Structures are given as structure tokens and as C-alpha cells.
Amino acid sequence: LINQLPEANLILLRHLFGVLHHIEQNSGVNQMNAFNLALCIAPSMLWLPSPTGPEEESRSTKKVALLVQFLIENSGEIFGGDIASLF
């Protein structure tokens, strides 16, 4: 799916997850592991297209957070190469 994105979107995602991965690599100092970062950023990244009840929103947020956590933890493999080289 990543390779099907328009190039501009792919570049943006590579940079975003490169930054998040870099922050996660310093979690011993900043307490921001992939799970904590995902909880902070996930609600801003994806959301349901129509309003739903609080229970459905909570389930959806958890699913998105798990996806974001996975992308942070595996950003090198997903987005290719040395993600730190983007800086």
C-alpha cells in the first residue's frame, strides 16, 4: 500500500515516521516510546469519516494507535533504508 501512495505523500510519511522513530530511539531520556507517541499522534492522523458514539470512537482510536505504533517501530523496514539519513 505504501508504494501505491503519490510520491509527495510517501515523502511526507517517510519524514514524519523518521522523526517519530528518532524520538522513540531516545525514549530512555524522553519517556516517549512508540506506544506513547502513537497515543499522542494517532488521533490527528486518521479518524472515522462520520460521527459515531464514544465506544466506536474509542475502538477506532485504539486501532489507529496500534497501526501508528507498528509504523514507528518498523519505519526502517517499511519506508526503506536508513530512515535517519532523512535528516
C-alpha positions in Angstrom: 0.0 0.0 0.0 2.9 2.4 0.8 4.2 2.1 -2.7 0.8 3.0 -4.2 0.8 6.4 -2.5 1.6 9.5 -4.5 5.2 10.4 -4.2 4.6 13.6 -2.2 2.5 11.6 0.4 5.2 8.9 0.6 7.9 11.5 1.2 5.8 13.2 3.9 5.1 9.9 5.7 8.8 8.9 5.5 9.8 12.2 7.1 7.1 12.0 9.7 7.8 8.5 10.8 11.6 9.2 10.6 11.1 11.9 13.2 8.9 9.7 15.3 11.3 6.8 15.1 14.2 9.2 16.1 12.2 10.4 19.1 11.4 6.7 20.0 15.1 5.8 19.8 15.7 8.3 22.7 12.8 7.0 24.9 15.2 6.3 27.7 15.7 10.1 28.1 12.4 11.5 26.9 9.9 8.7 28.0 8.3 8.7 24.6 8.3 5.1 23.4 6.4 4.1 20.3 3.3 3.4 22.3 3.2 6.9 23.9 4.0 8.6 20.6 1.2 6.7 18.9 -1.3 7.7 21.6 -0.4 11.3 21.0 -0.3 11.4 17.3 -2.8 8.8 16.2 -6.0 10.8 16.8 -4.6 13.5 14.5 -3.7 11.1 11.7 -6.8 9.0 11.0 -10.4 9.3 12.1 -13.8 7.9 11.2 -15.5 9.7 8.3 -18.8 10.2 10.1 -19.6 10.9 13.7 -20.2 7.8 15.9 -20.7 7.0 19.5 -17.9 7.3 22.1 -17.5 3.5 22.2 -16.9 3.2 18.5 -14.5 6.2 18.5 -12.6 4.6 21.4 -12.2 1.3 19.5 -11.2 3.2 16.3 -8.6 5.3 18.2 -7.1 2.1 19.7 -6.8 0.5 16.3 -5.2 3.6 14.7 -2.8 3.9 17.7 -1.7 0.3 17.2 -1.1 1.0 13.5 0.9 4.1 14.2 2.9 2.3 16.9 3.7 -0.5 14.3 4.8 2.1 11.7 7.1 3.8 14.2 8.7 0.6 15.4 9.2 -0.7 11.8 9.7 2.5 9.9 13.1 1.4 8.6 11.7 -1.7 7.1 8.5 -0.1 5.8 9.9 3.1 4.4 13.2 1.6 3.3 16.8 2.1 4.2 18.3 4.3 6.9 15.5 6.5 8.0 17.9 8.6 9.9 19.5 9.7 6.7 16.4 11.9 6.0 17.8 14.4 8.5 
